Structure formats: structure tokens, C-alpha cells
Amino acid sequence: MLTVLFASHNGEGVLPSTLASMAATTPPEGGWRLLAVNNASKDGTEAVLRSFADRLPLTLLREDRPGKNNALNRALEEAQGDFYVFCDDDVVVGPDWLVQWRRVADEHSRFDMFGGRTEPLWPCDPPQWVLDEVDPGIVFATNGHMREGPCEAVALFGTNMAVRASVFSGGVRFNGKIGPSNSSAYPMGSETELTLRLEAKGHKSWFAAAPKVKHISRPHQM
């Protein structure tokens, strides 16, 4: 079984698109669960999540300590199955997203960490200078240029990544002091810190081109 985990802080504006795409994706062999963590939201995030309870295998959790990594660690307490898929609350997943993740997990048993393809989704046309001057991989967490195969841990983005459950069985967790923390400034690289730590312990990474998501880049992020 797969477990999908994500955190949301004040995500009511993007969550409907994310959850609708998950409701439309084909279930993988062995089934799946969705753990969504309301991370100290002050908007309608929880109401949006609850509105999808009859369309998704959803367990709604709450973490009042600010920080995406704190929220993901809360989700890990409830995760089940052999393979954990992580994403953000502002992605639109492909119709075969989970089927492809299941296939990748089964075909590449020597690897414990996986990055999936993330492409940009522009709700409005971006300014030309953004397309010409900005590195989309760094700024918008996209990696459409990457090819299938072994990769470095830094190539895994939290928009679309997966880790075998066995990696977390010994108590490994995200670092709660790194990453989005509901403030205007925070140390970046929350998933990277984890994947580099795991890589140093000998866990290998694989980039999978088939499990795809589109990352919503909102106008204010321009």
C-alpha cells in the first residue's frame, strides 16, 4: 500500500485543484491512503480538506506547531504501507500518478529514495523576464529536463518525491528547524536536508520520469 503525505498552511486557494486531481488519479495496486496535515492554517484549509473526505481515502491531521517539516513528521506517525509519496498542496497530479509510483517502487528495489517529474503550471502567463532569467528548477521546483535513472539526492524535490517506509522505521524524521515555517523568512532545503542525510547513510536515489505533477506557480510568486 502507498501513503501520500502533504502539509498545507493557508492553502484554501490551491487545495481544490490538488485534491480534485488526486480524486481523479487511478488507484494503485494494493490501494493507498492520503494523510493531509492542516499546519496552523487561519483560512478555510480544513473545510476544503473535509469537503473531499467522501472522494478520497483521506485522513485529516492537524499540527499547530508552525513548519512544514513538523507537519510531515506528524503525518509519518500515521503512515502505513511500504512506500511513502510526498507532495505539496499546490500540485496537480497526473491521472496515472500513483500507478506509476507503484511501478517504480516495485521495479527499482535497490533504491530507497525517488524523485518524480515536476513541471510548471502557470495560472496566468508569466512575465517574459521570468522565463528568460529565472532558473525554474531552483525557484519553481521543476525538473522536466531530467532523465530516468540514478541521481543525486539533491535532485529530489518535495513537490513530488517518494521514500520507502523502511527508511523511517528506525526513527528518521524531517528536521523541524528547516523549511517553510509560516514566517516570511526561513532556512530553505527541508527535503534536501533529509535526502542528503539519508544519502550519507548509503541510501540511493532514482529519478522517475513517469510519475508527473504540475506545480502551480501563483501570480504573487512571480
C-alpha positions as CSV (number, residue, x, y, z in Angstrom):
1,M,0.0,0.0,0.0
2,L,1.1,3.6,-0.7
3,T,0.6,6.5,1.6
4,V,0.6,10.0,0.2
5,L,1.6,12.8,2.7
6,F,1.4,16.5,2.4
7,A,1.1,19.6,4.6
8,S,-0.9,22.7,4.0
9,H,-0.7,26.2,5.6
10,N,-3.5,28.5,4.4
11,G,-3.9,26.6,1.3
12,E,-7.6,27.0,0.6
13,G,-6.9,28.8,-2.7
14,V,-4.9,25.9,-4.3
15,L,-6.2,22.8,-2.5
16,P,-9.3,22.3,-4.6
17,S,-7.2,21.8,-7.7
18,T,-4.8,19.5,-5.9
19,L,-7.4,17.3,-4.2
20,A,-9.6,17.1,-7.4
21,S,-6.6,15.8,-9.3
22,M,-5.9,13.2,-6.6
23,A,-9.6,12.1,-6.7
24,A,-9.3,11.5,-10.4
25,T,-6.0,9.6,-10.3
26,T,-6.2,5.8,-10.8
27,P,-5.7,3.9,-7.6
28,P,-2.5,1.8,-7.5
29,E,-2.5,-2.0,-6.9
30,G,-2.6,-2.6,-3.2
31,G,-4.5,0.6,-2.5
32,W,-3.5,3.9,-1.0
33,R,-4.1,6.4,1.8
34,L,-3.9,10.2,1.9
35,L,-2.6,11.9,5.0
36,A,-3.2,15.7,4.8
37,V,-1.9,17.9,7.7
38,N,-3.5,21.2,8.4
39,N,-0.5,23.2,9.6
40,A,-1.7,26.0,11.8
41,S,-3.9,27.4,9.0
42,K,-6.0,30.5,9.6
43,D,-8.2,30.3,6.5
44,G,-10.6,27.7,5.1
45,T,-8.0,25.0,4.6
46,E,-9.6,22.5,7.0
47,A,-13.1,23.0,5.4
48,V,-11.7,22.4,1.9
49,L,-9.9,19.2,3.1
50,R,-13.1,17.9,4.8
51,S,-15.1,18.6,1.6
52,F,-13.1,15.9,-0.2
53,A,-13.5,13.3,2.6
54,D,-16.0,11.3,0.5
55,R,-13.9,11.3,-2.6
56,L,-10.5,10.3,-1.3
57,P,-9.1,7.8,1.2
58,L,-8.3,10.8,3.4
59,T,-7.2,11.1,7.0
60,L,-7.1,14.7,8.1
61,L,-4.5,15.6,10.7
62,R,-3.6,18.8,12.5
63,E,-0.2,20.2,13.6
64,D,-0.3,23.5,15.3
65,R,3.5,23.9,15.6
66,P,4.4,26.1,12.6
67,G,6.6,24.4,10.0
68,K,6.1,22.1,7.0
69,N,8.6,19.6,8.4
70,N,6.8,19.5,11.8
71,A,3.6,18.7,9.9
72,L,5.2,16.0,7.8
73,N,6.7,14.4,10.9
74,R,3.1,14.4,12.3
75,A,1.9,12.6,9.2
76,L,4.7,10.0,9.5
77,E,3.3,8.9,12.8
78,E,0.1,7.7,11.0
79,A,1.7,6.5,7.7
80,Q,1.1,2.9,6.7
81,G,2.3,0.7,3.8
82,D,5.7,0.1,2.2
83,F,6.1,3.3,0.2
84,Y,5.5,6.9,1.1
85,V,4.9,9.6,-1.5
86,F,5.4,13.2,-0.6
87,C,4.0,16.2,-2.5
88,D,2.9,19.8,-1.9
89,D,-0.6,21.3,-1.5
90,D,-0.2,23.2,-4.8
91,V,0.4,20.5,-7.3
92,V,-1.9,18.9,-9.9
93,V,-1.1,15.2,-10.2
94,G,-1.3,13.1,-13.3
95,P,-4.1,10.6,-13.9
96,D,-1.7,7.7,-13.5
97,W,0.5,9.3,-10.8
98,L,0.0,6.6,-8.2
99,V,0.0,3.7,-10.6
100,Q,3.4,4.9,-11.9
101,W,4.8,5.4,-8.4
102,R,3.7,1.8,-7.5
103,R,5.5,0.5,-10.6
104,V,8.7,2.5,-9.8
105,A,8.7,1.2,-6.3
106,D,8.4,-2.4,-7.4
107,E,10.9,-2.2,-10.3
108,H,13.8,-0.5,-8.5
109,S,14.2,-2.4,-5.3
110,R,17.9,-1.3,-4.9
111,F,16.8,2.3,-4.4
112,D,15.2,3.9,-1.4
113,M,14.6,7.5,-2.4
114,F,12.9,8.7,-5.6
115,G,12.3,11.9,-7.4
116,G,9.3,12.3,-9.7
117,R,8.8,14.8,-12.6
118,T,7.6,18.3,-11.7
119,E,6.5,20.6,-14.5
120,P,5.3,24.2,-14.1
121,L,1.6,25.2,-14.2
122,W,1.1,28.9,-14.8
123,P,-2.4,30.1,-13.9
124,C,-1.5,33.2,-15.9
125,D,1.2,33.9,-18.4
126,P,4.5,34.6,-16.6
127,P,6.4,37.8,-17.5
128,Q,9.0,37.1,-20.2
129,W,11.8,38.0,-17.9
130,V,10.8,35.2,-15.6
131,L,11.1,32.7,-18.5
132,D,14.4,34.2,-19.7
133,E,16.3,34.9,-16.5
134,V,15.0,32.7,-13.7
135,D,16.3,29.2,-13.0
136,P,12.9,27.2,-12.9
137,G,14.5,24.3,-11.0
138,I,15.6,26.5,-8.1
139,V,12.7,29.0,-8.0
140,F,9.7,26.9,-9.0
141,A,11.0,23.4,-8.1
142,T,10.6,22.0,-11.6
143,N,12.8,19.3,-13.2
144,G,11.3,18.5,-16.6
145,H,14.8,18.3,-18.1
146,M,15.9,15.3,-16.0
147,R,16.2,11.8,-17.5
148,E,15.2,8.5,-15.9
149,G,17.9,6.8,-13.9
150,P,20.1,7.0,-10.8
151,C,20.5,10.5,-9.5
152,E,21.9,12.6,-6.6
153,A,19.9,13.2,-3.5
154,V,19.7,17.0,-4.3
155,A,17.6,16.2,-7.4
156,L,14.6,15.2,-5.2
157,F,12.1,17.9,-4.7
158,G,9.3,17.9,-2.2
159,T,6.7,18.7,-4.9
160,N,6.9,15.0,-6.0
161,M,9.2,12.5,-4.2
162,A,8.9,9.2,-2.5
163,V,10.8,7.2,0.1
164,R,10.5,3.6,1.2
165,A,8.8,3.2,4.5
166,S,11.7,1.1,5.8
167,V,13.9,4.2,5.8
168,F,11.7,5.8,8.5
169,S,11.3,2.7,10.6
170,G,14.4,3.4,12.7
171,G,13.2,6.8,13.7
172,V,14.5,9.0,10.9
173,R,12.5,12.2,10.6
174,F,12.5,15.6,8.9
175,N,14.4,18.4,10.6
176,G,11.8,20.7,12.1
177,K,14.2,23.7,12.1
178,I,14.5,23.8,8.3
179,G,11.9,24.7,5.6
180,P,8.7,26.6,5.4
181,S,7.7,27.7,8.9
182,N,4.7,30.1,8.3
183,S,7.0,33.0,8.5
184,S,8.4,35.4,5.9
185,A,12.0,34.0,6.2
186,Y,13.2,30.5,6.9
187,P,16.1,28.2,6.1
188,M,15.3,26.5,2.8
189,G,16.0,23.0,1.7
190,S,13.8,20.9,4.0
191,E,13.6,17.8,1.8
192,T,17.2,18.2,0.7
193,E,18.5,18.2,4.2
194,L,16.7,14.8,4.7
195,T,17.7,13.3,1.4
196,L,21.4,14.3,1.8
197,R,21.4,12.9,5.3
198,L,20.0,9.6,4.0
199,E,22.4,9.6,1.1
200,A,25.3,9.9,3.6
201,K,23.9,6.7,5.3
202,G,24.1,4.8,2.0
203,H,20.6,5.2,0.6
204,K,20.5,5.5,-3.2
205,S,18.2,7.8,-5.3
206,W,16.4,7.2,-8.6
207,F,14.8,9.8,-10.8
208,A,11.5,8.5,-12.2
209,A,10.1,10.4,-15.3
210,A,6.6,8.8,-15.4
211,P,5.0,9.9,-12.0
212,K,4.2,13.5,-13.0
213,V,2.8,16.5,-11.3
214,K,2.3,20.1,-12.3
215,H,3.4,22.8,-9.8
216,I,1.0,25.7,-9.6
217,S,3.1,29.0,-9.7
218,R,0.7,31.7,-8.5
219,P,0.8,35.3,-9.7
220,H,2.3,36.6,-6.4
221,Q,5.2,34.2,-6.7
222,M,6.3,36.0,-9.9
